[in-house]
Amino acid sequence: MEIGFDQLMQAIKQLPAKQLIKLKAEISRTIPNDIEKEDFKSFLLQAPVFSEEQVLLVEEARKNINKWGKN
C-alpha cells in the first residue's frame, strides 16, 4: 500500500486520542533509540564551539562578576 506523507498526516490527525497513544508507542518500538542518539550526537558534533579568545573572555567576565558579588 502506498500513501503520500500528507495523506498519512491527515489520517493521523483524525485518530482519537487512544489510538494516537497506541500509534506513538508502536513508532517508539519500531524506531530504535540509537537513531535518536546518533542524531543528537551528530547535532552536538556540528554545533559551534567557542574560540580560545572567547573562552578567555568568559573566564575574565566570570572573575569580575565574582569579585563584584563579594563587595
Predicted model as a PDB file, atoms N, CA, C, CB and O in Angstrom, pLDDT in the B-factor column:
MODEL        1                                                                  
ATOM      1  N   MET A   1       0.849  -1.177   0.000  1.00 72.00           N  
ATOM      2  CA  MET A   1       0.000   0.000   0.000  1.00 72.00           C  
ATOM      3  C   MET A   1       0.889   1.233   0.000  1.00 72.00           C  
ATOM      4  CB  MET A   1      -0.963   0.002   1.220  1.00 72.00           C  
ATOM      5  O   MET A   1       1.779   1.357   0.841  1.00 72.00           O  
ATOM      6  N   GLU A   2       0.658   2.128  -0.922  1.00 84.00           N  
ATOM      7  CA  GLU A   2       1.431   3.350  -0.988  1.00 84.00           C  
ATOM      8  C   GLU A   2       0.545   4.535  -0.663  1.00 84.00           C  
ATOM      9  CB  GLU A   2       2.073   3.517  -2.367  1.00 84.00           C  
ATOM     10  O   GLU A   2      -0.540   4.689  -1.224  1.00 84.00           O  
ATOM     11  N   ILE A   3       1.018   5.374   0.254  1.00 87.00           N  
ATOM     12  CA  ILE A   3       0.254   6.543   0.674  1.00 87.00           C  
ATOM     13  C   ILE A   3       1.228   7.702   0.820  1.00 87.00           C  
ATOM     14  CB  ILE A   3      -0.522   6.277   2.013  1.00 87.00           C  
ATOM     15  O   ILE A   3       2.337   7.532   1.327  1.00 87.00           O  
ATOM     16  N   GLY A   4       0.811   8.869   0.378  1.00 93.00           N  
ATOM     17  CA  GLY A   4       1.665  10.037   0.478  1.00 93.00           C  
ATOM     18  C   GLY A   4       1.782  10.511   1.920  1.00 93.00           C  
ATOM     19  O   GLY A   4       0.917  10.244   2.754  1.00 93.00           O  
ATOM     20  N   PHE A   5       2.875  11.220   2.192  1.00 92.00           N  
ATOM     21  CA  PHE A   5       3.115  11.694   3.548  1.00 92.00           C  
ATOM     22  C   PHE A   5       1.986  12.610   4.017  1.00 92.00           C  
ATOM     23  CB  PHE A   5       4.456  12.424   3.624  1.00 92.00           C  
ATOM     24  O   PHE A   5       1.508  12.478   5.144  1.00 92.00           O  
ATOM     25  N   ASP A   6       1.562  13.531   3.165  1.00 92.00           N  
ATOM     26  CA  ASP A   6       0.487  14.458   3.543  1.00 92.00           C  
ATOM     27  C   ASP A   6      -0.807  13.713   3.855  1.00 92.00           C  
ATOM     28  CB  ASP A   6       0.242  15.476   2.424  1.00 92.00           C  
ATOM     29  O   ASP A   6      -1.514  14.063   4.800  1.00 92.00           O  
ATOM     30  N   GLN A   7      -1.116  12.691   3.068  1.00 93.00           N  
ATOM     31  CA  GLN A   7      -2.311  11.891   3.320  1.00 93.00           C  
ATOM     32  C   GLN A   7      -2.184  11.147   4.644  1.00 93.00           C  
ATOM     33  CB  GLN A   7      -2.550  10.898   2.169  1.00 93.00           C  
ATOM     34  O   GLN A   7      -3.143  11.041   5.408  1.00 93.00           O  
ATOM     35  N   LEU A   8      -0.991  10.638   4.900  1.00 92.00           N  
ATOM     36  CA  LEU A   8      -0.752   9.928   6.156  1.00 92.00           C  
ATOM     37  C   LEU A   8      -0.953  10.865   7.342  1.00 92.00           C  
ATOM     38  CB  LEU A   8       0.668   9.331   6.179  1.00 92.00           C  
ATOM     39  O   LEU A   8      -1.590  10.500   8.330  1.00 92.00           O  
ATOM     40  N   MET A   9      -0.407  12.071   7.239  1.00 93.00           N  
ATOM     41  CA  MET A   9      -0.553  13.039   8.329  1.00 93.00           C  
ATOM     42  C   MET A   9      -2.022  13.411   8.541  1.00 93.00           C  
ATOM     43  CB  MET A   9       0.276  14.304   8.035  1.00 93.00           C  
ATOM     44  O   MET A   9      -2.469  13.561   9.678  1.00 93.00           O  
ATOM     45  N   GLN A  10      -2.756  13.556   7.467  1.00 94.00           N  
ATOM     46  CA  GLN A  10      -4.198  13.851   7.587  1.00 94.00           C  
ATOM     47  C   GLN A  10      -4.909  12.726   8.334  1.00 94.00           C  
ATOM     48  CB  GLN A  10      -4.840  14.050   6.185  1.00 94.00           C  
ATOM     49  O   GLN A  10      -5.729  12.977   9.217  1.00 94.00           O  
ATOM     50  N   ALA A  11      -4.591  11.495   7.972  1.00 93.00           N  
ATOM     51  CA  ALA A  11      -5.226  10.347   8.614  1.00 93.00           C  
ATOM     52  C   ALA A  11      -4.854  10.295  10.101  1.00 93.00           C  
ATOM     53  CB  ALA A  11      -4.812   9.033   7.908  1.00 93.00           C  
ATOM     54  O   ALA A  11      -5.708  10.029  10.947  1.00 93.00           O  
ATOM     55  N   ILE A  12      -3.602  10.546  10.411  1.00 93.00           N  
ATOM     56  CA  ILE A  12      -3.144  10.506  11.802  1.00 93.00           C  
ATOM     57  C   ILE A  12      -3.864  11.562  12.631  1.00 93.00           C  
ATOM     58  CB  ILE A  12      -1.620  10.717  11.878  1.00 93.00           C  
ATOM     59  O   ILE A  12      -4.270  11.299  13.763  1.00 93.00           O  
ATOM     60  N   LYS A  13      -4.021  12.751  12.070  1.00 94.00           N  
ATOM     61  CA  LYS A  13      -4.668  13.839  12.801  1.00 94.00           C  
ATOM     62  C   LYS A  13      -6.129  13.547  13.111  1.00 94.00           C  
ATOM     63  CB  LYS A  13      -4.567  15.120  12.011  1.00 94.00           C  
ATOM     64  O   LYS A  13      -6.717  14.177  13.990  1.00 94.00           O  
ATOM     65  N   GLN A  14      -6.713  12.604  12.400  1.00 95.00           N  
ATOM     66  CA  GLN A  14      -8.116  12.264  12.622  1.00 95.00           C  
ATOM     67  C   GLN A  14      -8.289  11.131  13.639  1.00 95.00           C  
ATOM     68  CB  GLN A  14      -8.765  11.874  11.307  1.00 95.00           C  
ATOM     69  O   GLN A  14      -9.415  10.793  14.006  1.00 95.00           O  
ATOM     70  N   LEU A  15      -7.191  10.554  14.088  1.00 94.00           N  
ATOM     71  CA  LEU A  15      -7.284   9.454  15.045  1.00 94.00           C  
ATOM     72  C   LEU A  15      -7.727   9.967  16.410  1.00 94.00           C  
ATOM     73  CB  LEU A  15      -5.937   8.726  15.163  1.00 94.00           C  
ATOM     74  O   LEU A  15      -7.367  11.073  16.811  1.00 94.00           O  
ATOM     75  N   PRO A  16      -8.517   9.153  17.126  1.00 94.00           N  
ATOM     76  CA  PRO A  16      -8.867   9.513  18.511  1.00 94.00           C  
ATOM     77  C   PRO A  16      -7.628   9.405  19.405  1.00 94.00           C  
ATOM     78  CB  PRO A  16     -10.011   8.594  19.051  1.00 94.00           C  
ATOM     79  O   PRO A  16      -6.646   8.759  19.038  1.00 94.00           O  
ATOM     80  N   ALA A  17      -7.678  10.032  20.563  1.00 94.00           N  
ATOM     81  CA  ALA A  17      -6.538  10.112  21.472  1.00 94.00           C  
ATOM     82  C   ALA A  17      -5.962   8.738  21.820  1.00 94.00           C  
ATOM     83  CB  ALA A  17      -6.946  10.826  22.741  1.00 94.00           C  
ATOM     84  O   ALA A  17      -4.743   8.563  21.820  1.00 94.00           O  
ATOM     85  N   LYS A  18      -6.820   7.769  22.112  1.00 94.00           N  
ATOM     86  CA  LYS A  18      -6.329   6.439  22.494  1.00 94.00           C  
ATOM     87  C   LYS A  18      -5.532   5.796  21.366  1.00 94.00           C  
ATOM     88  CB  LYS A  18      -7.498   5.530  22.886  1.00 94.00           C  
ATOM     89  O   LYS A  18      -4.508   5.157  21.608  1.00 94.00           O  
ATOM     90  N   GLN A  19      -6.002   5.967  20.137  1.00 95.00           N  
ATOM     91  CA  GLN A  19      -5.280   5.387  19.007  1.00 95.00           C  
ATOM     92  C   GLN A  19      -3.978   6.146  18.732  1.00 95.00           C  
ATOM     93  CB  GLN A  19      -6.167   5.388  17.755  1.00 95.00           C  
ATOM     94  O   GLN A  19      -2.996   5.550  18.289  1.00 95.00           O  
ATOM     95  N   LEU A  20      -3.966   7.452  18.990  1.00 94.00           N  
ATOM     96  CA  LEU A  20      -2.728   8.221  18.842  1.00 94.00           C  
ATOM     97  C   LEU A  20      -1.674   7.734  19.829  1.00 94.00           C  
ATOM     98  CB  LEU A  20      -2.995   9.725  19.049  1.00 94.00           C  
ATOM     99  O   LEU A  20      -0.495   7.634  19.489  1.00 94.00           O  
ATOM    100  N   ILE A  21      -2.101   7.434  21.042  1.00 94.00           N  
ATOM    101  CA  ILE A  21      -1.176   6.920  22.062  1.00 94.00           C  
ATOM    102  C   ILE A  21      -0.610   5.570  21.622  1.00 94.00           C  
ATOM    103  CB  ILE A  21      -1.890   6.784  23.438  1.00 94.00           C  
ATOM    104  O   ILE A  21       0.587   5.317  21.757  1.00 94.00           O  
ATOM    105  N   LYS A  22      -1.479   4.708  21.095  1.00 94.00           N  
ATOM    106  CA  LYS A  22      -1.032   3.396  20.626  1.00 94.00           C  
ATOM    107  C   LYS A  22      -0.065   3.556  19.454  1.00 94.00           C  
ATOM    108  CB  LYS A  22      -2.242   2.523  20.212  1.00 94.00           C  
ATOM    109  O   LYS A  22       0.938   2.847  19.371  1.00 94.00           O  
ATOM    110  N   LEU A  23      -0.370   4.496  18.542  1.00 93.00           N  
ATOM    111  CA  LEU A  23       0.495   4.743  17.388  1.00 93.00           C  
ATOM    112  C   LEU A  23       1.865   5.234  17.847  1.00 93.00           C  
ATOM    113  CB  LEU A  23      -0.151   5.771  16.434  1.00 93.00           C  
ATOM    114  O   LEU A  23       2.893   4.785  17.339  1.00 93.00           O  
ATOM    115  N   LYS A  24       1.878   6.146  18.796  1.00 90.00           N  
ATOM    116  CA  LYS A  24       3.142   6.679  19.315  1.00 90.00           C  
ATOM    117  C   LYS A  24       3.973   5.565  19.932  1.00 90.00           C  
ATOM    118  CB  LYS A  24       2.881   7.789  20.356  1.00 90.00           C  
ATOM    119  O   LYS A  24       5.182   5.497  19.709  1.00 90.00           O  
ATOM    120  N   ALA A  25       3.343   4.696  20.702  1.00 89.00           N  
ATOM    121  CA  ALA A  25       4.048   3.577  21.331  1.00 89.00           C  
ATOM    122  C   ALA A  25       4.630   2.652  20.266  1.00 89.00           C  
ATOM    123  CB  ALA A  25       3.102   2.791  22.265  1.00 89.00           C  
ATOM    124  O   ALA A  25       5.767   2.197  20.388  1.00 89.00           O  
ATOM    125  N   GLU A  26       3.860   2.378  19.238  1.00 88.00           N  
ATOM    126  CA  GLU A  26       4.319   1.496  18.157  1.00 88.00           C  
ATOM    127  C   GLU A  26       5.491   2.119  17.408  1.00 88.00           C  
ATOM    128  CB  GLU A  26       3.169   1.196  17.179  1.00 88.00           C  
ATOM    129  O   GLU A  26       6.452   1.428  17.071  1.00 88.00           O  
ATOM    130  N   ILE A  27       5.418   3.408  17.150  1.00 86.00           N  
ATOM    131  CA  ILE A  27       6.523   4.092  16.464  1.00 86.00           C  
ATOM    132  C   ILE A  27       7.768   4.051  17.340  1.00 86.00           C  
ATOM    133  CB  ILE A  27       6.144   5.564  16.123  1.00 86.00           C  
ATOM    134  O   ILE A  27       8.871   3.836  16.838  1.00 86.00           O  
ATOM    135  N   SER A  28       7.604   4.254  18.636  1.00 82.00           N  
ATOM    136  CA  SER A  28       8.740   4.207  19.558  1.00 82.00           C  
ATOM    137  C   SER A  28       9.395   2.835  19.563  1.00 82.00           C  
ATOM    138  CB  SER A  28       8.294   4.573  20.970  1.00 82.00           C  
ATOM    139  O   SER A  28      10.616   2.723  19.664  1.00 82.00           O  
ATOM    140  N   ARG A  29       8.577   1.787  19.453  1.00 82.00           N  
ATOM    141  CA  ARG A  29       9.129   0.429  19.402  1.00 82.00           C  
ATOM    142  C   ARG A  29       9.810   0.161  18.071  1.00 82.00           C  
ATOM    143  CB  ARG A  29       8.030  -0.606  19.641  1.00 82.00           C  
ATOM    144  O   ARG A  29      10.797  -0.572  18.016  1.00 82.00           O  
ATOM    145  N   THR A  30       9.299   0.741  17.008  1.00 79.00           N  
ATOM    146  CA  THR A  30       9.803   0.487  15.663  1.00 79.00           C  
ATOM    147  C   THR A  30      11.120   1.222  15.396  1.00 79.00           C  
ATOM    148  CB  THR A  30       8.762   0.899  14.631  1.00 79.00           C  
ATOM    149  O   THR A  30      12.024   0.678  14.763  1.00 79.00           O  
ATOM    150  N   ILE A  31      11.219   2.446  15.879  1.00 73.00           N  
ATOM    151  CA  ILE A  31      12.419   3.250  15.652  1.00 73.00           C  
ATOM    152  C   ILE A  31      13.336   3.088  16.850  1.00 73.00           C  
ATOM    153  CB  ILE A  31      12.065   4.753  15.417  1.00 73.00           C  
ATOM    154  O   ILE A  31      12.982   3.489  17.959  1.00 73.00           O  
ATOM    155  N   PRO A  32      14.496   2.511  16.645  1.00 68.00           N  
ATOM    156  CA  PRO A  32      15.400   2.302  17.779  1.00 68.00           C  
ATOM    157  C   PRO A  32      15.908   3.616  18.349  1.00 68.00           C  
ATOM    158  CB  PRO A  32      16.576   1.436  17.361  1.00 68.00           C  
ATOM    159  O   PRO A  32      16.069   4.603  17.631  1.00 68.00           O  
ATOM    160  N   ASN A  33      16.158   3.609  19.653  1.00 68.00           N  
ATOM    161  CA  ASN A  33      16.687   4.798  20.324  1.00 68.00           C  
ATOM    162  C   ASN A  33      18.051   5.196  19.788  1.00 68.00           C  
ATOM    163  CB  ASN A  33      16.777   4.559  21.818  1.00 68.00           C  
ATOM    164  O   ASN A  33      18.455   6.354  19.895  1.00 68.00           O  
ATOM    165  N   ASP A  34      18.762   4.228  19.207  1.00 72.00           N  
ATOM    166  CA  ASP A  34      20.090   4.521  18.682  1.00 72.00           C  
ATOM    167  C   ASP A  34      20.039   5.609  17.617  1.00 72.00           C  
ATOM    168  CB  ASP A  34      20.722   3.258  18.110  1.00 72.00           C  
ATOM    169  O   ASP A  34      20.962   6.416  17.506  1.00 72.00           O  
ATOM    170  N   ILE A  35      18.962   5.633  16.832  1.00 70.00           N  
ATOM    171  CA  ILE A  35      18.830   6.643  15.788  1.00 70.00           C  
ATOM    172  C   ILE A  35      18.734   8.017  16.428  1.00 70.00           C  
ATOM    173  CB  ILE A  35      17.595   6.366  14.898  1.00 70.00           C  
ATOM    174  O   ILE A  35      19.392   8.958  15.984  1.00 70.00           O  
ATOM    175  N   GLU A  36      17.922   8.138  17.464  1.00 72.00           N  
ATOM    176  CA  GLU A  36      17.792   9.420  18.149  1.00 72.00           C  
ATOM    177  C   GLU A  36      19.120   9.826  18.776  1.00 72.00           C  
ATOM    178  CB  GLU A  36      16.694   9.350  19.222  1.00 72.00           C  
ATOM    179  O   GLU A  36      19.497  10.997  18.728  1.00 72.00           O  
ATOM    180  N   LYS A  37      19.824   8.874  19.359  1.00 78.00           N  
ATOM    181  CA  LYS A  37      21.118   9.165  19.974  1.00 78.00           C  
ATOM    182  C   LYS A  37      22.116   9.621  18.921  1.00 78.00           C  
ATOM    183  CB  LYS A  37      21.655   7.930  20.718  1.00 78.00           C  
ATOM    184  O   LYS A  37      22.875  10.563  19.149  1.00 78.00           O  
ATOM    185  N   GLU A  38      22.120   8.955  17.761  1.00 81.00           N  
ATOM    186  CA  GLU A  38      23.042   9.331  16.687  1.00 81.00           C  
ATOM    187  C   GLU A  38      22.708  10.717  16.156  1.00 81.00           C  
ATOM    188  CB  GLU A  38      22.995   8.300  15.547  1.00 81.00           C  
ATOM    189  O   GLU A  38      23.609  11.505  15.867  1.00 81.00           O  
ATOM    190  N   ASP A  39      21.408  11.024  16.023  1.00 82.00           N  
ATOM    191  CA  ASP A  39      21.014  12.351  15.571  1.00 82.00           C  
ATOM    192  C   ASP A  39      21.492  13.413  16.548  1.00 82.00           C  
ATOM    193  CB  ASP A  39      19.495  12.433  15.399  1.00 82.00           C  
ATOM    194  O   ASP A  39      21.983  14.463  16.135  1.00 82.00           O  
ATOM    195  N   PHE A  40      21.353  13.147  17.839  1.00 83.00           N  
ATOM    196  CA  PHE A  40      21.771  14.093  18.863  1.00 83.00           C  
ATOM    197  C   PHE A  40      23.293  14.237  18.854  1.00 83.00           C  
ATOM    198  CB  PHE A  40      21.276  13.642  20.254  1.00 83.00           C  
ATOM    199  O   PHE A  40      23.828  15.341  18.962  1.00 83.00           O  
ATOM    200  N   LYS A  41      23.970  13.114  18.724  1.00 85.00           N  
ATOM    201  CA  LYS A  41      25.437  13.132  18.677  1.00 85.00           C  
ATOM    202  C   LYS A  41      25.899  13.946  17.466  1.00 85.00           C  
ATOM    203  CB  LYS A  41      26.011  11.680  18.614  1.00 85.00           C  
ATOM    204  O   LYS A  41      26.813  14.762  17.577  1.00 85.00           O  
ATOM    205  N   SER A  42      25.279  13.727  16.333  1.00 87.00           N  
ATOM    206  CA  SER A  42      25.618  14.471  15.123  1.00 87.00           C  
ATOM    207  C   SER A  42      25.367  15.960  15.318  1.00 87.00           C  
ATOM    208  CB  SER A  42      24.813  13.951  13.927  1.00 87.00           C  
ATOM    209  O   SER A  42      26.176  16.792  14.906  1.00 87.00           O  
ATOM    210  N   PHE A  43      24.242  16.294  15.948  1.00 86.00           N  
ATOM    211  CA  PHE A  43      23.911  17.686  16.233  1.00 86.00           C  
ATOM    212  C   PHE A  43      25.001  18.323  17.095  1.00 86.00           C  
ATOM    213  CB  PHE A  43      22.540  17.784  16.937  1.00 86.00           C  
ATOM    214  O   PHE A  43      25.456  19.430  16.807  1.00 86.00           O  
ATOM    215  N   LEU A  44      25.417  17.625  18.149  1.00 86.00           N  
ATOM    216  CA  LEU A  44      26.438  18.166  19.041  1.00 86.00           C  
ATOM    217  C   LEU A  44      27.776  18.340  18.338  1.00 86.00           C  
ATOM    218  CB  LEU A  44      26.607  17.265  20.245  1.00 86.00           C  
ATOM    219  O   LEU A  44      28.475  19.330  18.553  1.00 86.00           O  
ATOM    220  N   LEU A  45      28.127  17.376  17.499  1.00 89.00           N  
ATOM    221  CA  LEU A  45      29.405  17.452  16.802  1.00 89.00           C  
ATOM    222  C   LEU A  45      29.437  18.572  15.762  1.00 89.00           C  
ATOM    223  CB  LEU A  45      29.706  16.128  16.136  1.00 89.00           C  
ATOM    224  O   LEU A  45      30.510  19.065  15.413  1.00 89.00           O  
ATOM    225  N   GLN A  46      28.270  18.973  15.269  1.00 89.00           N  
ATOM    226  CA  GLN A  46      28.203  20.038  14.268  1.00 89.00           C  
ATOM    227  C   GLN A  46      27.942  21.406  14.895  1.00 89.00           C  
ATOM    228  CB  GLN A  46      27.118  19.726  13.253  1.00 89.00           C  
ATOM    229  O   GLN A  46      27.931  22.418  14.195  1.00 89.00           O  
ATOM    230  N   ALA A  47      27.735  21.439  16.193  1.00 88.00           N  
ATOM    231  CA  ALA A  47      27.411  22.695  16.871  1.00 88.00           C  
ATOM    232  C   ALA A  47      28.642  23.610  16.894  1.00 88.00           C  
ATOM    233  CB  ALA A  47      26.906  22.422  18.317  1.00 88.00           C  
ATOM    234  O   ALA A  47      29.780  23.140  16.874  1.00 88.00           O  
ATOM    235  N   PRO A  48      28.396  24.907  16.935  1.00 89.00           N  
ATOM    236  CA  PRO A  48      29.537  25.827  17.012  1.00 89.00           C  
ATOM    237  C   PRO A  48      30.252  25.705  18.355  1.00 89.00           C  
ATOM    238  CB  PRO A  48      29.074  27.277  16.794  1.00 89.00           C  
ATOM    239  O   PRO A  48      29.659  25.306  19.356  1.00 89.00           O  
ATOM    240  N   VAL A  49      31.522  26.052  18.355  1.00 90.00           N  
ATOM    241  CA  VAL A  49      32.319  25.992  19.578  1.00 90.00           C  
ATOM    242  C   VAL A  49      32.958  27.348  19.828  1.00 90.00           C  
ATOM    243  CB  VAL A  49      33.401  24.886  19.485  1.00 90.00           C  
ATOM    244  O   VAL A  49      33.118  28.153  18.911  1.00 90.00           O  
ATOM    245  N   PHE A  50      33.323  27.592  21.087  1.00 91.00           N  
ATOM    246  CA  PHE A  50      33.998  28.834  21.452  1.00 91.00           C  
ATOM    247  C   PHE A  50      35.443  28.786  20.967  1.00 91.00           C  
ATOM    248  CB  PHE A  50      33.941  29.067  22.985  1.00 91.00           C  
ATOM    249  O   PHE A  50      36.086  27.736  20.985  1.00 91.00           O  
ATOM    250  N   SER A  51      35.932  29.923  20.542  1.00 94.00           N  
ATOM    251  CA  SER A  51      37.360  30.035  20.239  1.00 94.00           C  
ATOM    252  C   SER A  51      38.095  30.201  21.566  1.00 94.00           C  
ATOM    253  CB  SER A  51      37.657  31.242  19.260  1.00 94.00           C  
ATOM    254  O   SER A  51      37.472  30.462  22.596  1.00 94.00           O  
ATOM    255  N   GLU A  52      39.397  30.051  21.543  1.00 94.00           N  
ATOM    256  CA  GLU A  52      40.203  30.227  22.757  1.00 94.00           C  
ATOM    257  C   GLU A  52      40.020  31.640  23.310  1.00 94.00           C  
ATOM    258  CB  GLU A  52      41.703  29.951  22.466  1.00 94.00           C  
ATOM    259  O   GLU A  52      39.945  31.838  24.522  1.00 94.00           O  
ATOM    260  N   GLU A  53      39.950  32.612  22.412  1.00 95.00           N  
ATOM    261  CA  GLU A  53      39.758  34.009  22.826  1.00 95.00           C  
ATOM    262  C   GLU A  53      38.410  34.189  23.534  1.00 95.00           C  
ATOM    263  CB  GLU A  53      39.844  34.951  21.601  1.00 95.00           C  
ATOM    264  O   GLU A  53      38.330  34.891  24.543  1.00 95.00           O  
ATOM    265  N   GLN A  54      37.364  33.565  23.016  1.00 95.00           N  
ATOM    266  CA  GLN A  54      36.048  33.670  23.637  1.00 95.00           C  
ATOM    267  C   GLN A  54      36.042  33.021  25.021  1.00 95.00           C  
ATOM    268  CB  GLN A  54      34.985  33.023  22.743  1.00 95.00           C  
ATOM    269  O   GLN A  54      35.426  33.542  25.951  1.00 95.00           O  
ATOM    270  N   VAL A  55      36.718  31.898  25.154  1.00 95.00           N  
ATOM    271  CA  VAL A  55      36.800  31.218  26.447  1.00 95.00           C  
ATOM    272  C   VAL A  55      37.485  32.122  27.461  1.00 95.00           C  
ATOM    273  CB  VAL A  55      37.561  29.875  26.318  1.00 95.00           C  
ATOM    274  O   VAL A  55      37.036  32.232  28.602  1.00 95.00           O  
ATOM    275  N   LEU A  56      38.568  32.769  27.049  1.00 96.00           N  
ATOM    276  CA  LEU A  56      39.273  33.683  27.949  1.00 96.00           C  
ATOM    277  C   LEU A  56      38.390  34.857  28.357  1.00 96.00           C  
ATOM    278  CB  LEU A  56      40.550  34.198  27.286  1.00 96.00           C  
ATOM    279  O   LEU A  56      38.412  35.273  29.515  1.00 96.00           O  
ATOM    280  N   LEU A  57      37.615  35.393  27.421  1.00 95.00           N  
ATOM    281  CA  LEU A  57      36.701  36.494  27.741  1.00 95.00           C  
ATOM    282  C   LEU A  57      35.648  36.072  28.764  1.00 95.00           C  
ATOM    283  CB  LEU A  57      36.017  36.999  26.471  1.00 95.00           C  
ATOM    284  O   LEU A  57      35.336  36.823  29.688  1.00 95.00           O  
ATOM    285  N   VAL A  58      35.104  34.873  28.594  1.00 95.00           N  
ATOM    286  CA  VAL A  58      34.098  34.363  29.530  1.00 95.00           C  
ATOM    287  C   VAL A  58      34.721  34.172  30.909  1.00 95.00           C  
ATOM    288  CB  VAL A  58      33.496  33.030  29.019  1.00 95.00           C  
ATOM    289  O   VAL A  58      34.116  34.533  31.918  1.00 95.00           O  
ATOM    290  N   GLU A  59      35.925  33.606  30.957  1.00 95.00           N  
ATOM    291  CA  GLU A  59      36.595  33.404  32.244  1.00 95.00           C  
ATOM    292  C   GLU A  59      36.862  34.736  32.936  1.00 95.00           C  
ATOM    293  CB  GLU A  59      37.912  32.640  32.048  1.00 95.00           C  
ATOM    294  O   GLU A  59      36.665  34.858  34.145  1.00 95.00           O  
ATOM    295  N   GLU A  60      37.307  35.729  32.181  1.00 94.00           N  
ATOM    296  CA  GLU A  60      37.578  37.049  32.756  1.00 94.00           C  
ATOM    297  C   GLU A  60      36.283  37.678  33.275  1.00 94.00           C  
ATOM    298  CB  GLU A  60      38.244  37.975  31.706  1.00 94.00           C  
ATOM    299  O   GLU A  60      36.261  38.257  34.361  1.00 94.00           O  
ATOM    300  N   ALA A  61      35.212  37.562  32.498  1.00 94.00           N  
ATOM    301  CA  ALA A  61      33.924  38.103  32.935  1.00 94.00           C  
ATOM    302  C   ALA A  61      33.454  37.412  34.204  1.00 94.00           C  
ATOM    303  CB  ALA A  61      32.870  37.951  31.830  1.00 94.00           C  
ATOM    304  O   ALA A  61      32.928  38.064  35.106  1.00 94.00           O  
ATOM    305  N   ARG A  62      33.640  36.097  34.284  1.00 93.00           N  
ATOM    306  CA  ARG A  62      33.237  35.334  35.476  1.00 93.00           C  
ATOM    307  C   ARG A  62      34.023  35.805  36.702  1.00 93.00           C  
ATOM    308  CB  ARG A  62      33.457  33.813  35.251  1.00 93.00           C  
ATOM    309  O   ARG A  62      33.458  35.968  37.783  1.00 93.00           O  
ATOM    310  N   LYS A  63      35.331  36.024  36.525  1.00 93.00           N  
ATOM    311  CA  LYS A  63      36.151  36.518  37.642  1.00 93.00           C  
ATOM    312  C   LYS A  63      35.649  37.880  38.113  1.00 93.00           C  
ATOM    313  CB  LYS A  63      37.639  36.616  37.225  1.00 93.00           C  
ATOM    314  O   LYS A  63      35.521  38.121  39.314  1.00 93.00           O  
ATOM    315  N   ASN A  64      35.367  38.759  37.170  1.00 91.00           N  
ATOM    316  CA  ASN A  64      34.894  40.096  37.524  1.00 91.00           C  
ATOM    317  C   ASN A  64      33.533  40.060  38.220  1.00 91.00           C  
ATOM    318  CB  ASN A  64      34.812  40.964  36.277  1.00 91.00           C  
ATOM    319  O   ASN A  64      33.294  40.814  39.164  1.00 91.00           O  
ATOM    320  N   ILE A  65      32.668  39.208  37.765  1.00 91.00           N  
ATOM    321  CA  ILE A  65      31.334  39.084  38.384  1.00 91.00           C  
ATOM    322  C   ILE A  65      31.491  38.542  39.809  1.00 91.00           C  
ATOM    323  CB  ILE A  65      30.399  38.142  37.532  1.00 91.00           C  
ATOM    324  O   ILE A  65      30.822  39.009  40.730  1.00 91.00           O  
ATOM    325  N   ASN A  66      32.369  37.564  39.984  1.00 90.00           N  
ATOM    326  CA  ASN A  66      32.599  37.007  41.319  1.00 90.00           C  
ATOM    327  C   ASN A  66      33.179  38.051  42.282  1.00 90.00           C  
ATOM    328  CB  ASN A  66      33.541  35.804  41.229  1.00 90.00           C  
ATOM    329  O   ASN A  66      32.799  38.108  43.452  1.00 90.00           O  
ATOM    330  N   LYS A  67      34.098  38.868  41.775  1.00 89.00           N  
ATOM    331  CA  LYS A  67      34.652  39.940  42.615  1.00 89.00           C  
ATOM    332  C   LYS A  67      33.575  40.937  42.991  1.00 89.00           C  
ATOM    333  CB  LYS A  67      35.803  40.659  41.895  1.00 89.00           C  
ATOM    334  O   LYS A  67      33.504  41.369  44.142  1.00 89.00           O  
ATOM    335  N   TRP A  68      32.734  41.309  42.034  1.00 86.00           N  
ATOM    336  CA  TRP A  68      31.669  42.268  42.259  1.00 86.00           C  
ATOM    337  C   TRP A  68      30.676  41.776  43.311  1.00 86.00           C  
ATOM    338  CB  TRP A  68      30.948  42.554  40.958  1.00 86.00           C  
ATOM    339  O   TRP A  68      30.194  42.551  44.137  1.00 86.00           O  
ATOM    340  N   GLY A  69      30.384  40.490  43.266  1.00 71.00           N  
ATOM    341  CA  GLY A  69      29.420  39.908  44.198  1.00 71.00           C  
ATOM    342  C   GLY A  69      29.928  39.827  45.615  1.00 71.00           C  
ATOM    343  O   GLY A  69      29.130  39.721  46.546  1.00 71.00           O  
ATOM    344  N   LYS A  70      31.238  39.874  45.809  1.00 72.00           N  
ATOM    345  CA  LYS A  70      31.830  39.738  47.156  1.00 72.00           C  
ATOM    346  C   LYS A  70      31.947  41.086  47.864  1.00 72.00           C  
ATOM    347  CB  LYS A  70      33.216  39.084  47.065  1.00 72.00           C  
ATOM    348  O   LYS A  70      32.191  41.119  49.070  1.00 72.00           O  
ATOM    349  N   ASN A  71      31.781  42.199  47.145  1.00 61.00           N  
ATOM    350  CA  ASN A  71      31.906  43.539  47.772  1.00 61.00           C  
ATOM    351  C   ASN A  71      30.733  43.887  48.597  1.00 61.00           C  
ATOM    352  CB  ASN A  71      32.094  44.600  46.740  1.00 61.00           C  
ATOM    353  O   ASN A  71      30.689  44.969  49.183  1.00 61.00           O  
TER     354      ASN A  71                                                      
ENDMDL                                                                          
END                                                                             
